[in-house]
Amino acid sequence: MMEPKRILAVDIGGSKLLTAMADVSAEGEVSFSGEVRRDLAAGLGKDEIFAAVTDAVDRTLLLTGAGNGFDALGVTIPGLADPKTARWLYAPFSGIRDFPIGELLARKYNCPVCGENDVNACAWAERLFGACRGVDDFLWVTVSNGIGGGLVLGGKIFAGHFGCAAEFGHLKVVDGGALCGCGGHGCLEAEAAGPAIARRYAQKTGKEGLSARDIAEAARRGDPDAREVFRKTGELLGKGAAAAANLLNPEAIVFGGGVAGAFDLFREGLKEKFNADIMTFANKNVRILKTELGYEAGLFAAASLPYR
Ligand SMILES: [Zn+2]
């Protein structure tokens, strides 16, 4: 059982912002109200992001009539974050450095603020509200335009010495492969995220400009090239997942993010490569799961933070 709380959930993404009031019951059920969504233009500075956040939060408070009647504010941060102070340390996509967003929100709304890197927060939310309830050791993987990872070990978020643990997307899976945003070659992110799915399909068919979602739809209609691309994507994810399992011996590996909507299309390739590469005796019972948090994963993630 959990302590019921009313939490103002703030999910800051790379290109959008979501806020909502989250009512968490003793059974761990979450109901959201007063949802507000705002697009975030690329390259916004600290002041502009803070203005967008407070505008959305004020709107959620107005819609729900909550006033100050909530227990805490949880905020997910798209980049490196200090979980103790909810300070946004670094965002690779916008150049933000050392932004005390937690402190500013606590002062403005006069409430406790809990912040965390967004992927770590998603992992924690999966443990509280999703597919990993009661699971102490697991890896959470998001596959969308990039690939990220979050680790829960020993029942706690494992952030690593410099806060950068579980960079699952930068495991090298193809020798001399595609150039990655990190500067390396053949990273999982460069070989198996949404843009890589589109690239591989275009190479096979000459059809440019399709999204991973379009290609998933084609695969479901029986397009053999699309099915093959997802199978290959699954094998690459399986190779990375096996490397992670051999290192960590987790109870589960959970896949979320936009491309995880095509989990059914890459599961078979993933499981085959995973089973081929794991040290079988140690990892034969590792469960490969799809997230149960769905479209609102980011809001669940924000709502989970006051329960760390
Ligand atoms: Zn990389």
Boltz pocket constraint, residues with backbone or C-beta under 6 A from the ligand:
constraints:
  - pocket:
      binder: B
      contacts: [[A, 169], [A, 170], [A, 180], [A, 181], [A, 182], [A, 183], [A, 184], [A, 187], [A, 189], [A, 190]]
      max_distance: 6.0
